Amino acid sequence: MAVLDRDTVAAHPVATDVRAEGAKALAVAVDVSDQASVNAAFDTARKELGSVGILVTTEGVSGFTPLDDTTPDEWNHYIAVNLTSLG
């Protein structure tokens, strides 16, 4: 199992728990709004674990900035992660 997160600090405990149950697991950092990051994460998972048979994604972000104060870059980030993630 590959446990992907934008930062591996959060993914490591899950991967550790999976390994404790006897399965192979690794933690991999990924930014689902960036195609190169997604490709690198999949390459790492395939190299370490073999082919990807199932993909479960729960990525999502929300903003705390009032809508009329949200910058175009912030808005584009929300759309990229929540709507068009590349996983």
PyMOL Python script that loads the backbone (N, CA, C, O; Angstrom):
from pymol import cmd

cmd.read_pdbstr("""\
ATOM      1  N   MET A   1       0.848  -1.169   0.000  1.00  0.00           N
ATOM      2  CA  MET A   1       0.000   0.000   0.000  1.00  0.00           C
ATOM      3  C   MET A   1       0.891   1.228   0.000  1.00  0.00           C
ATOM      4  O   MET A   1       1.836   1.332   0.783  1.00  0.00           O
ATOM      5  N   ALA A   2       0.578   2.146  -0.881  1.00  0.00           N
ATOM      6  CA  ALA A   2       1.256   3.434  -0.888  1.00  0.00           C
ATOM      7  C   ALA A   2       0.332   4.439  -0.205  1.00  0.00           C
ATOM      8  O   ALA A   2      -0.819   4.602  -0.611  1.00  0.00           O
ATOM      9  N   VAL A   3       0.823   5.097   0.809  1.00  0.00           N
ATOM     10  CA  VAL A   3       0.062   6.120   1.519  1.00  0.00           C
ATOM     11  C   VAL A   3       0.602   7.456   1.047  1.00  0.00           C
ATOM     12  O   VAL A   3       1.722   7.841   1.385  1.00  0.00           O
ATOM     13  N   LEU A   4      -0.200   8.157   0.265  1.00  0.00           N
ATOM     14  CA  LEU A   4       0.228   9.420  -0.323  1.00  0.00           C
ATOM     15  C   LEU A   4      -0.388  10.588   0.424  1.00  0.00           C
ATOM     16  O   LEU A   4      -1.571  10.574   0.764  1.00  0.00           O
ATOM     17  N   ASP A   5       0.425  11.592   0.671  1.00  0.00           N
ATOM     18  CA  ASP A   5      -0.033  12.805   1.349  1.00  0.00           C
ATOM     19  C   ASP A   5       0.834  13.939   0.845  1.00  0.00           C
ATOM     20  O   ASP A   5       1.921  13.708   0.314  1.00  0.00           O
ATOM     21  N   ARG A   6       0.362  15.158   1.008  1.00  0.00           N
ATOM     22  CA  ARG A   6       1.188  16.278   0.564  1.00  0.00           C
ATOM     23  C   ARG A   6       2.461  16.385   1.382  1.00  0.00           C
ATOM     24  O   ARG A   6       3.420  17.041   0.975  1.00  0.00           O
ATOM     25  N   ASP A   7       2.463  15.744   2.528  1.00  0.00           N
ATOM     26  CA  ASP A   7       3.673  15.728   3.364  1.00  0.00           C
ATOM     27  C   ASP A   7       3.753  14.364   4.041  1.00  0.00           C
ATOM     28  O   ASP A   7       2.782  13.900   4.639  1.00  0.00           O
ATOM     29  N   THR A   8       4.897  13.739   3.945  1.00  0.00           N
ATOM     30  CA  THR A   8       5.022  12.362   4.425  1.00  0.00           C
ATOM     31  C   THR A   8       4.942  12.235   5.937  1.00  0.00           C
ATOM     32  O   THR A   8       4.770  11.126   6.443  1.00  0.00           O
ATOM     33  N   VAL A   9       5.062  13.327   6.670  1.00  0.00           N
ATOM     34  CA  VAL A   9       4.941  13.255   8.132  1.00  0.00           C
ATOM     35  C   VAL A   9       3.570  12.685   8.513  1.00  0.00           C
ATOM     36  O   VAL A   9       3.465  11.884   9.442  1.00  0.00           O
ATOM     37  N   ALA A  10       2.529  13.097   7.799  1.00  0.00           N
ATOM     38  CA  ALA A  10       1.182  12.592   8.080  1.00  0.00           C
ATOM     39  C   ALA A  10       0.996  11.170   7.564  1.00  0.00           C
ATOM     40  O   ALA A  10       0.215  10.408   8.134  1.00  0.00           O
ATOM     41  N   ALA A  11       1.694  10.803   6.505  1.00  0.00           N
ATOM     42  CA  ALA A  11       1.522   9.482   5.894  1.00  0.00           C
ATOM     43  C   ALA A  11       2.293   8.383   6.626  1.00  0.00           C
ATOM     44  O   ALA A  11       1.875   7.226   6.616  1.00  0.00           O
ATOM     45  N   HIS A  12       3.400   8.729   7.252  1.00  0.00           N
ATOM     46  CA  HIS A  12       4.233   7.708   7.910  1.00  0.00           C
ATOM     47  C   HIS A  12       3.493   6.878   8.966  1.00  0.00           C
ATOM     48  O   HIS A  12       3.649   5.657   8.963  1.00  0.00           O
ATOM     49  N   PRO A  13       2.704   7.462   9.860  1.00  0.00           N
ATOM     50  CA  PRO A  13       2.026   6.624  10.866  1.00  0.00           C
ATOM     51  C   PRO A  13       1.073   5.605  10.240  1.00  0.00           C
ATOM     52  O   PRO A  13       0.962   4.481  10.729  1.00  0.00           O
ATOM     53  N   VAL A  14       0.395   5.987   9.178  1.00  0.00           N
ATOM     54  CA  VAL A  14      -0.517   5.053   8.515  1.00  0.00           C
ATOM     55  C   VAL A  14       0.276   3.917   7.880  1.00  0.00           C
ATOM     56  O   VAL A  14      -0.087   2.749   8.023  1.00  0.00           O
ATOM     57  N   ALA A  15       1.348   4.250   7.186  1.00  0.00           N
ATOM     58  CA  ALA A  15       2.185   3.220   6.575  1.00  0.00           C
ATOM     59  C   ALA A  15       2.777   2.298   7.645  1.00  0.00           C
ATOM     60  O   ALA A  15       2.868   1.088   7.438  1.00  0.00           O
ATOM     61  N   THR A  16       3.172   2.855   8.762  1.00  0.00           N
ATOM     62  CA  THR A  16       3.710   2.059   9.867  1.00  0.00           C
ATOM     63  C   THR A  16       2.660   1.086  10.394  1.00  0.00           C
ATOM     64  O   THR A  16       2.965  -0.081  10.643  1.00  0.00           O
ATOM     65  N   ASP A  17       1.428   1.558  10.565  1.00  0.00           N
ATOM     66  CA  ASP A  17       0.344   0.679  11.033  1.00  0.00           C
ATOM     67  C   ASP A  17       0.070  -0.448  10.045  1.00  0.00           C
ATOM     68  O   ASP A  17      -0.164  -1.586  10.453  1.00  0.00           O
ATOM     69  N   VAL A  18       0.098  -0.145   8.759  1.00  0.00           N
ATOM     70  CA  VAL A  18      -0.141  -1.164   7.738  1.00  0.00           C
ATOM     71  C   VAL A  18       0.974  -2.213   7.782  1.00  0.00           C
ATOM     72  O   VAL A  18       0.705  -3.412   7.713  1.00  0.00           O
ATOM     73  N   ARG A  19       2.208  -1.764   7.894  1.00  0.00           N
ATOM     74  CA  ARG A  19       3.339  -2.711   7.993  1.00  0.00           C
ATOM     75  C   ARG A  19       3.230  -3.569   9.251  1.00  0.00           C
ATOM     76  O   ARG A  19       3.598  -4.743   9.233  1.00  0.00           O
ATOM     77  N   ALA A  20       2.732  -2.997  10.329  1.00  0.00           N
ATOM     78  CA  ALA A  20       2.576  -3.746  11.579  1.00  0.00           C
ATOM     79  C   ALA A  20       1.577  -4.893  11.412  1.00  0.00           C
ATOM     80  O   ALA A  20       1.634  -5.882  12.144  1.00  0.00           O
ATOM     81  N   GLU A  21       0.670  -4.760  10.453  1.00  0.00           N
ATOM     82  CA  GLU A  21      -0.309  -5.817  10.162  1.00  0.00           C
ATOM     83  C   GLU A  21       0.238  -6.829   9.159  1.00  0.00           C
ATOM     84  O   GLU A  21      -0.456  -7.773   8.783  1.00  0.00           O
ATOM     85  N   GLY A  22       1.487  -6.629   8.725  1.00  0.00           N
ATOM     86  CA  GLY A  22       2.136  -7.601   7.853  1.00  0.00           C
ATOM     87  C   GLY A  22       2.113  -7.288   6.370  1.00  0.00           C
ATOM     88  O   GLY A  22       2.580  -8.096   5.568  1.00  0.00           O
ATOM     89  N   ALA A  23       1.588  -6.147   5.988  1.00  0.00           N
ATOM     90  CA  ALA A  23       1.540  -5.788   4.571  1.00  0.00           C
ATOM     91  C   ALA A  23       2.683  -4.827   4.232  1.00  0.00           C
ATOM     92  O   ALA A  23       3.231  -4.159   5.109  1.00  0.00           O
ATOM     93  N   LYS A  24       3.031  -4.773   2.943  1.00  0.00           N
ATOM     94  CA  LYS A  24       4.026  -3.806   2.486  1.00  0.00           C
ATOM     95  C   LYS A  24       3.367  -2.438   2.392  1.00  0.00           C
ATOM     96  O   LYS A  24       2.234  -2.324   1.924  1.00  0.00           O
ATOM     97  N   ALA A  25       4.068  -1.402   2.833  1.00  0.00           N
ATOM     98  CA  ALA A  25       3.527  -0.042   2.767  1.00  0.00           C
ATOM     99  C   ALA A  25       4.663   0.963   2.766  1.00  0.00           C
ATOM    100  O   ALA A  25       5.719   0.730   3.353  1.00  0.00           O
ATOM    101  N   LEU A  26       4.431   2.076   2.103  1.00  0.00           N
ATOM    102  CA  LEU A  26       5.384   3.170   2.144  1.00  0.00           C
ATOM    103  C   LEU A  26       4.641   4.489   2.104  1.00  0.00           C
ATOM    104  O   LEU A  26       3.517   4.570   1.609  1.00  0.00           O
ATOM    105  N   ALA A  27       5.277   5.515   2.627  1.00  0.00           N
ATOM    106  CA  ALA A  27       4.728   6.868   2.636  1.00  0.00           C
ATOM    107  C   ALA A  27       5.378   7.656   1.505  1.00  0.00           C
ATOM    108  O   ALA A  27       6.598   7.631   1.339  1.00  0.00           O
ATOM    109  N   VAL A  28       4.556   8.353   0.731  1.00  0.00           N
ATOM    110  CA  VAL A  28       5.045   9.102  -0.421  1.00  0.00           C
ATOM    111  C   VAL A  28       4.411  10.487  -0.417  1.00  0.00           C
ATOM    112  O   VAL A  28       3.202  10.619  -0.231  1.00  0.00           O
ATOM    113  N   ALA A  29       5.220  11.511  -0.622  1.00  0.00           N
ATOM    114  CA  ALA A  29       4.695  12.874  -0.716  1.00  0.00           C
ATOM    115  C   ALA A  29       4.173  13.120  -2.128  1.00  0.00           C
ATOM    116  O   ALA A  29       4.778  12.681  -3.106  1.00  0.00           O
ATOM    117  N   VAL A  30       3.033  13.834  -2.228  1.00  0.00           N
ATOM    118  CA  VAL A  30       2.457  14.164  -3.540  1.00  0.00           C
ATOM    119  C   VAL A  30       1.632  15.443  -3.442  1.00  0.00           C
ATOM    120  O   VAL A  30       0.970  15.695  -2.435  1.00  0.00           O
ATOM    121  N   ASP A  31       1.680  16.231  -4.484  1.00  0.00           N
ATOM    122  CA  ASP A  31       0.800  17.397  -4.641  1.00  0.00           C
ATOM    123  C   ASP A  31      -0.130  17.045  -5.791  1.00  0.00           C
ATOM    124  O   ASP A  31       0.282  17.058  -6.951  1.00  0.00           O
ATOM    125  N   VAL A  32      -1.391  16.727  -5.474  1.00  0.00           N
ATOM    126  CA  VAL A  32      -2.314  16.252  -6.497  1.00  0.00           C
ATOM    127  C   VAL A  32      -2.693  17.317  -7.520  1.00  0.00           C
ATOM    128  O   VAL A  32      -3.341  17.002  -8.519  1.00  0.00           O
ATOM    129  N   SER A  33      -2.307  18.556  -7.296  1.00  0.00           N
ATOM    130  CA  SER A  33      -2.586  19.600  -8.273  1.00  0.00           C
ATOM    131  C   SER A  33      -1.442  19.771  -9.263  1.00  0.00           C
ATOM    132  O   SER A  33      -1.511  20.628 -10.145  1.00  0.00           O
ATOM    133  N   ASP A  34      -0.381  18.958  -9.127  1.00  0.00           N
ATOM    134  CA  ASP A  34       0.804  19.073  -9.970  1.00  0.00           C
ATOM    135  C   ASP A  34       1.083  17.733 -10.654  1.00  0.00           C
ATOM    136  O   ASP A  34       1.409  16.751  -9.987  1.00  0.00           O
ATOM    137  N   GLN A  35       0.957  17.691 -11.973  1.00  0.00           N
ATOM    138  CA  GLN A  35       1.109  16.444 -12.719  1.00  0.00           C
ATOM    139  C   GLN A  35       2.464  15.787 -12.498  1.00  0.00           C
ATOM    140  O   GLN A  35       2.534  14.565 -12.365  1.00  0.00           O
ATOM    141  N   ALA A  36       3.541  16.564 -12.454  1.00  0.00           N
ATOM    142  CA  ALA A  36       4.870  15.991 -12.243  1.00  0.00           C
ATOM    143  C   ALA A  36       4.962  15.310 -10.880  1.00  0.00           C
ATOM    144  O   ALA A  36       5.580  14.253 -10.758  1.00  0.00           O
ATOM    145  N   SER A  37       4.357  15.901  -9.862  1.00  0.00           N
ATOM    146  CA  SER A  37       4.358  15.308  -8.528  1.00  0.00           C
ATOM    147  C   SER A  37       3.571  14.009  -8.505  1.00  0.00           C
ATOM    148  O   SER A  37       4.002  13.035  -7.889  1.00  0.00           O
ATOM    149  N   VAL A  38       2.411  13.984  -9.176  1.00  0.00           N
ATOM    150  CA  VAL A  38       1.602  12.767  -9.255  1.00  0.00           C
ATOM    151  C   VAL A  38       2.372  11.667  -9.977  1.00  0.00           C
ATOM    152  O   VAL A  38       2.406  10.523  -9.522  1.00  0.00           O
ATOM    153  N   ASN A  39       2.989  12.018 -11.102  1.00  0.00           N
ATOM    154  CA  ASN A  39       3.780  11.030 -11.850  1.00  0.00           C
ATOM    155  C   ASN A  39       4.911  10.460 -11.004  1.00  0.00           C
ATOM    156  O   ASN A  39       5.152   9.253 -11.012  1.00  0.00           O
ATOM    157  N   ALA A  40       5.600  11.326 -10.277  1.00  0.00           N
ATOM    158  CA  ALA A  40       6.709  10.875  -9.427  1.00  0.00           C
ATOM    159  C   ALA A  40       6.210   9.952  -8.317  1.00  0.00           C
ATOM    160  O   ALA A  40       6.853   8.949  -8.009  1.00  0.00           O
ATOM    161  N   ALA A  41       5.072  10.284  -7.718  1.00  0.00           N
ATOM    162  CA  ALA A  41       4.519   9.445  -6.651  1.00  0.00           C
ATOM    163  C   ALA A  41       4.142   8.070  -7.181  1.00  0.00           C
ATOM    164  O   ALA A  41       4.432   7.058  -6.544  1.00  0.00           O
ATOM    165  N   PHE A  42       3.499   8.028  -8.343  1.00  0.00           N
ATOM    166  CA  PHE A  42       3.143   6.742  -8.936  1.00  0.00           C
ATOM    167  C   PHE A  42       4.383   5.945  -9.320  1.00  0.00           C
ATOM    168  O   PHE A  42       4.423   4.728  -9.136  1.00  0.00           O
ATOM    169  N   ASP A  43       5.393   6.624  -9.853  1.00  0.00           N
ATOM    170  CA  ASP A  43       6.640   5.934 -10.195  1.00  0.00           C
ATOM    171  C   ASP A  43       7.272   5.308  -8.957  1.00  0.00           C
ATOM    172  O   ASP A  43       7.741   4.171  -9.002  1.00  0.00           O
ATOM    173  N   THR A  44       7.283   6.051  -7.856  1.00  0.00           N
ATOM    174  CA  THR A  44       7.834   5.530  -6.606  1.00  0.00           C
ATOM    175  C   THR A  44       7.033   4.332  -6.117  1.00  0.00           C
ATOM    176  O   THR A  44       7.606   3.318  -5.720  1.00  0.00           O
ATOM    177  N   ALA A  45       5.706   4.447  -6.145  1.00  0.00           N
ATOM    178  CA  ALA A  45       4.854   3.341  -5.690  1.00  0.00           C
ATOM    179  C   ALA A  45       5.067   2.101  -6.549  1.00  0.00           C
ATOM    180  O   ALA A  45       5.189   0.995  -6.022  1.00  0.00           O
ATOM    181  N   ARG A  46       5.112   2.276  -7.864  1.00  0.00           N
ATOM    182  CA  ARG A  46       5.325   1.130  -8.762  1.00  0.00           C
ATOM    183  C   ARG A  46       6.687   0.491  -8.530  1.00  0.00           C
ATOM    184  O   ARG A  46       6.810  -0.734  -8.513  1.00  0.00           O
ATOM    185  N   LYS A  47       7.705   1.320  -8.354  1.00  0.00           N
ATOM    186  CA  LYS A  47       9.068   0.801  -8.144  1.00  0.00           C
ATOM    187  C   LYS A  47       9.139  -0.034  -6.867  1.00  0.00           C
ATOM    188  O   LYS A  47       9.748  -1.103  -6.851  1.00  0.00           O
ATOM    189  N   GLU A  48       8.519   0.455  -5.811  1.00  0.00           N
ATOM    190  CA  GLU A  48       8.599  -0.207  -4.513  1.00  0.00           C
ATOM    191  C   GLU A  48       7.591  -1.330  -4.323  1.00  0.00           C
ATOM    192  O   GLU A  48       7.874  -2.311  -3.636  1.00  0.00           O
ATOM    193  N   LEU A  49       6.401  -1.191  -4.935  1.00  0.00           N
ATOM    194  CA  LEU A  49       5.300  -2.116  -4.632  1.00  0.00           C
ATOM    195  C   LEU A  49       4.755  -2.880  -5.831  1.00  0.00           C
ATOM    196  O   LEU A  49       3.997  -3.833  -5.655  1.00  0.00           O
ATOM    197  N   GLY A  50       5.119  -2.489  -7.030  1.00  0.00           N
ATOM    198  CA  GLY A  50       4.548  -3.121  -8.213  1.00  0.00           C
ATOM    199  C   GLY A  50       3.437  -2.274  -8.799  1.00  0.00           C
ATOM    200  O   GLY A  50       3.347  -1.079  -8.517  1.00  0.00           O
ATOM    201  N   SER A  51       2.592  -2.886  -9.613  1.00  0.00           N
ATOM    202  CA  SER A  51       1.541  -2.123 -10.296  1.00  0.00           C
ATOM    203  C   SER A  51       0.495  -1.589  -9.316  1.00  0.00           C
ATOM    204  O   SER A  51       0.300  -2.127  -8.226  1.00  0.00           O
ATOM    205  N   VAL A  52      -0.166  -0.516  -9.742  1.00  0.00           N
ATOM    206  CA  VAL A  52      -1.233   0.082  -8.945  1.00  0.00           C
ATOM    207  C   VAL A  52      -2.542  -0.569  -9.363  1.00  0.00           C
ATOM    208  O   VAL A  52      -2.951  -0.448 -10.517  1.00  0.00           O
ATOM    209  N   GLY A  53      -3.206  -1.260  -8.434  1.00  0.00           N
ATOM    210  CA  GLY A  53      -4.447  -1.952  -8.739  1.00  0.00           C
ATOM    211  C   GLY A  53      -5.686  -1.201  -8.289  1.00  0.00           C
ATOM    212  O   GLY A  53      -6.741  -1.316  -8.912  1.00  0.00           O
ATOM    213  N   ILE A  54      -5.573  -0.443  -7.228  1.00  0.00           N
ATOM    214  CA  ILE A  54      -6.707   0.306  -6.680  1.00  0.00           C
ATOM    215  C   ILE A  54      -6.194   1.679  -6.260  1.00  0.00           C
ATOM    216  O   ILE A  54      -5.113   1.799  -5.684  1.00  0.00           O
ATOM    217  N   LEU A  55      -6.975   2.703  -6.552  1.00  0.00           N
ATOM    218  CA  LEU A  55      -6.639   4.058  -6.132  1.00  0.00           C
ATOM    219  C   LEU A  55      -7.807   4.619  -5.343  1.00  0.00           C
ATOM    220  O   LEU A  55      -8.931   4.675  -5.842  1.00  0.00           O
ATOM    221  N   VAL A  56      -7.545   5.034  -4.110  1.00  0.00           N
ATOM    222  CA  VAL A  56      -8.556   5.686  -3.282  1.00  0.00           C
ATOM    223  C   VAL A  56      -8.013   7.069  -2.964  1.00  0.00           C
ATOM    224  O   VAL A  56      -6.900   7.200  -2.455  1.00  0.00           O
ATOM    225  N   THR A  57      -8.786   8.090  -3.257  1.00  0.00           N
ATOM    226  CA  THR A  57      -8.325   9.442  -2.992  1.00  0.00           C
ATOM    227  C   THR A  57      -9.303  10.173  -2.078  1.00  0.00           C
ATOM    228  O   THR A  57     -10.518  10.097  -2.260  1.00  0.00           O
ATOM    229  N   THR A  58      -8.761  10.870  -1.109  1.00  0.00           N
ATOM    230  CA  THR A  58      -9.580  11.653  -0.185  1.00  0.00           C
ATOM    231  C   THR A  58      -9.026  13.059  -0.027  1.00  0.00           C
ATOM    232  O   THR A  58      -9.279  13.726   0.977  1.00  0.00           O
ATOM    233  N   GLU A  59      -8.287  13.497  -1.001  1.00  0.00           N
ATOM    234  CA  GLU A  59      -7.664  14.819  -0.959  1.00  0.00           C
ATOM    235  C   GLU A  59      -8.726  15.898  -1.041  1.00  0.00           C
ATOM    236  O   GLU A  59      -9.727  15.733  -1.738  1.00  0.00           O
ATOM    237  N   GLY A  60      -8.522  16.985  -0.345  1.00  0.00           N
ATOM    238  CA  GLY A  60      -9.416  18.128  -0.428  1.00  0.00           C
ATOM    239  C   GLY A  60      -8.896  19.276   0.407  1.00  0.00           C
ATOM    240  O   GLY A  60      -8.253  19.065   1.435  1.00  0.00           O
ATOM    241  N   VAL A  61      -9.170  20.474  -0.027  1.00  0.00           N
ATOM    242  CA  VAL A  61      -8.787  21.674   0.732  1.00  0.00           C
ATOM    243  C   VAL A  61      -9.961  22.645   0.721  1.00  0.00           C
ATOM    244  O   VAL A  61     -10.819  22.603  -0.160  1.00  0.00           O
ATOM    245  N   SER A  62      -9.976  23.497   1.697  1.00  0.00           N
ATOM    246  CA  SER A  62     -10.972  24.568   1.726  1.00  0.00           C
ATOM    247  C   SER A  62     -10.289  25.839   2.188  1.00  0.00           C
ATOM    248  O   SER A  62      -9.234  25.803   2.822  1.00  0.00           O
ATOM    249  N   GLY A  63     -10.888  26.927   1.870  1.00  0.00           N
ATOM    250  CA  GLY A  63     -10.303  28.207   2.239  1.00  0.00           C
ATOM    251  C   GLY A  63     -11.037  28.853   3.391  1.00  0.00           C
ATOM    252  O   GLY A  63     -12.221  28.605   3.619  1.00  0.00           O
ATOM    253  N   PHE A  64     -10.328  29.664   4.094  1.00  0.00           N
ATOM    254  CA  PHE A  64     -10.925  30.395   5.201  1.00  0.00           C
ATOM    255  C   PHE A  64     -11.001  31.879   4.880  1.00  0.00           C
ATOM    256  O   PHE A  64     -11.445  32.685   5.697  1.00  0.00           O
ATOM    257  N   THR A  65     -10.559  32.226   3.674  1.00  0.00           N
ATOM    258  CA  THR A  65     -10.612  33.607   3.228  1.00  0.00           C
ATOM    259  C   THR A  65     -12.013  33.890   2.683  1.00  0.00           C
ATOM    260  O   THR A  65     -12.541  33.077   1.924  1.00  0.00           O
ATOM    261  N   PRO A  66     -12.624  35.009   3.045  1.00  0.00           N
ATOM    262  CA  PRO A  66     -13.915  35.334   2.443  1.00  0.00           C
ATOM    263  C   PRO A  66     -13.802  35.331   0.914  1.00  0.00           C
ATOM    264  O   PRO A  66     -12.783  35.746   0.361  1.00  0.00           O
ATOM    265  N   LEU A  67     -14.836  34.869   0.250  1.00  0.00           N
ATOM    266  CA  LEU A  67     -14.795  34.701  -1.193  1.00  0.00           C
ATOM    267  C   LEU A  67     -14.326  35.960  -1.918  1.00  0.00           C
ATOM    268  O   LEU A  67     -13.527  35.878  -2.851  1.00  0.00           O
ATOM    269  N   ASP A  68     -14.814  37.116  -1.497  1.00  0.00           N
ATOM    270  CA  ASP A  68     -14.429  38.343  -2.198  1.00  0.00           C
ATOM    271  C   ASP A  68     -12.985  38.764  -1.920  1.00  0.00           C
ATOM    272  O   ASP A  68     -12.479  39.677  -2.573  1.00  0.00           O
ATOM    273  N   ASP A  69     -12.315  38.118  -0.968  1.00  0.00           N
ATOM    274  CA  ASP A  69     -10.899  38.393  -0.695  1.00  0.00           C
ATOM    275  C   ASP A  69      -9.984  37.285  -1.220  1.00  0.00           C
ATOM    276  O   ASP A  69      -8.763  37.388  -1.103  1.00  0.00           O
ATOM    277  N   THR A  70     -10.557  36.237  -1.793  1.00  0.00           N
ATOM    278  CA  THR A  70      -9.764  35.118  -2.290  1.00  0.00           C
ATOM    279  C   THR A  70      -9.048  35.536  -3.571  1.00  0.00           C
ATOM    280  O   THR A  70      -9.664  36.071  -4.493  1.00  0.00           O
ATOM    281  N   THR A  71      -7.753  35.288  -3.618  1.00  0.00           N
ATOM    282  CA  THR A  71      -6.978  35.652  -4.807  1.00  0.00           C
ATOM    283  C   THR A  71      -7.193  34.614  -5.908  1.00  0.00           C
ATOM    284  O   THR A  71      -7.595  33.487  -5.622  1.00  0.00           O
ATOM    285  N   PRO A  72      -6.934  34.977  -7.143  1.00  0.00           N
ATOM    286  CA  PRO A  72      -7.041  34.000  -8.228  1.00  0.00           C
ATOM    287  C   PRO A  72      -6.145  32.774  -8.015  1.00  0.00           C
ATOM    288  O   PRO A  72      -6.547  31.657  -8.342  1.00  0.00           O
ATOM    289  N   ASP A  73      -4.951  32.964  -7.479  1.00  0.00           N
ATOM    290  CA  ASP A  73      -4.068  31.823  -7.222  1.00  0.00           C
ATOM    291  C   ASP A  73      -4.663  30.877  -6.172  1.00  0.00           C
ATOM    292  O   ASP A  73      -4.590  29.658  -6.324  1.00  0.00           O
ATOM    293  N   GLU A  74      -5.252  31.442  -5.104  1.00  0.00           N
ATOM    294  CA  GLU A  74      -5.906  30.597  -4.097  1.00  0.00           C
ATOM    295  C   GLU A  74      -7.072  29.831  -4.718  1.00  0.00           C
ATOM    296  O   GLU A  74      -7.223  28.629  -4.499  1.00  0.00           O
ATOM    297  N   TRP A  75      -7.888  30.535  -5.489  1.00  0.00           N
ATOM    298  CA  TRP A  75      -9.049  29.907  -6.108  1.00  0.00           C
ATOM    299  C   TRP A  75      -8.606  28.780  -7.047  1.00  0.00           C
ATOM    300  O   TRP A  75      -9.185  27.694  -7.032  1.00  0.00           O
ATOM    301  N   ASN A  76      -7.599  29.037  -7.847  1.00  0.00           N
ATOM    302  CA  ASN A  76      -7.089  28.016  -8.767  1.00  0.00           C
ATOM    303  C   ASN A  76      -6.556  26.804  -8.013  1.00  0.00           C
ATOM    304  O   ASN A  76      -6.700  25.674  -8.480  1.00  0.00           O
ATOM    305  N   HIS A  77      -5.941  27.026  -6.850  1.00  0.00           N
ATOM    306  CA  HIS A  77      -5.453  25.909  -6.034  1.00  0.00           C
ATOM    307  C   HIS A  77      -6.630  25.069  -5.528  1.00  0.00           C
ATOM    308  O   HIS A  77      -6.573  23.840  -5.582  1.00  0.00           O
ATOM    309  N   TYR A  78      -7.678  25.703  -5.046  1.00  0.00           N
ATOM    310  CA  TYR A  78      -8.857  24.961  -4.575  1.00  0.00           C
ATOM    311  C   TYR A  78      -9.450  24.119  -5.702  1.00  0.00           C
ATOM    312  O   TYR A  78      -9.785  22.951  -5.503  1.00  0.00           O
ATOM    313  N   ILE A  79      -9.578  24.711  -6.877  1.00  0.00           N
ATOM    314  CA  ILE A  79     -10.124  23.997  -8.034  1.00  0.00           C
ATOM    315  C   ILE A  79      -9.218  22.834  -8.418  1.00  0.00           C
ATOM    316  O   ILE A  79      -9.704  21.737  -8.696  1.00  0.00           O
ATOM    317  N   ALA A  80      -7.909  23.063  -8.437  1.00  0.00           N
ATOM    318  CA  ALA A  80      -6.958  22.018  -8.845  1.00  0.00           C
ATOM    319  C   ALA A  80      -6.988  20.838  -7.902  1.00  0.00           C
ATOM    320  O   ALA A  80      -6.922  19.694  -8.353  1.00  0.00           O
ATOM    321  N   VAL A  81      -7.085  21.075  -6.616  1.00  0.00           N
ATOM    322  CA  VAL A  81      -7.077  19.979  -5.650  1.00  0.00           C
ATOM    323  C   VAL A  81      -8.445  19.323  -5.548  1.00  0.00           C
ATOM    324  O   VAL A  81      -8.535  18.096  -5.577  1.00  0.00           O
ATOM    325  N   ASN A  82      -9.502  20.098  -5.430  1.00  0.00           N
ATOM    326  CA  ASN A  82     -10.829  19.557  -5.162  1.00  0.00           C
ATOM    327  C   ASN A  82     -11.575  19.066  -6.397  1.00  0.00           C
ATOM    328  O   ASN A  82     -12.429  18.187  -6.287  1.00  0.00           O
ATOM    329  N   LEU A  83     -11.273  19.610  -7.556  1.00  0.00           N
ATOM    330  CA  LEU A  83     -12.059  19.263  -8.734  1.00  0.00           C
ATOM    331  C   LEU A  83     -11.248  18.514  -9.784  1.00  0.00           C
ATOM    332  O   LEU A  83     -11.715  17.512 -10.326  1.00  0.00           O
ATOM    333  N   THR A  84     -10.078  18.974 -10.066  1.00  0.00           N
ATOM    334  CA  THR A  84      -9.319  18.388 -11.176  1.00  0.00           C
ATOM    335  C   THR A  84      -8.049  17.678 -10.718  1.00  0.00           C
ATOM    336  O   THR A  84      -7.099  17.563 -11.492  1.00  0.00           O
ATOM    337  N   SER A  85      -8.012  17.198  -9.473  1.00  0.00           N
ATOM    338  CA  SER A  85      -6.797  16.514  -9.004  1.00  0.00           C
ATOM    339  C   SER A  85      -6.380  15.458 -10.004  1.00  0.00           C
ATOM    340  O   SER A  85      -7.205  14.820 -10.658  1.00  0.00           O
ATOM    341  N   LEU A  86      -5.112  15.300 -10.097  1.00  0.00           N
ATOM    342  CA  LEU A  86      -4.540  14.491 -11.165  1.00  0.00           C
ATOM    343  C   LEU A  86      -4.259  13.058 -10.750  1.00  0.00           C
ATOM    344  O   LEU A  86      -3.571  12.335 -11.471  1.00  0.00           O
ATOM    345  N   GLY A  87      -4.773  12.633  -9.610  1.00  0.00           N
ATOM    346  CA  GLY A  87      -4.532  11.260  -9.162  1.00  0.00           C
ATOM    347  C   GLY A  87      -5.319  10.319  -9.981  1.00  0.00           C
ATOM    348  O   GLY A  87      -5.256   9.109  -9.762  1.00  0.00           O
TER     349      GLY A  87
END
""", "prot")
cmd.dss("prot")
cmd.show_as("cartoon", "prot")
cmd.util.cbc("prot")
cmd.orient("prot")
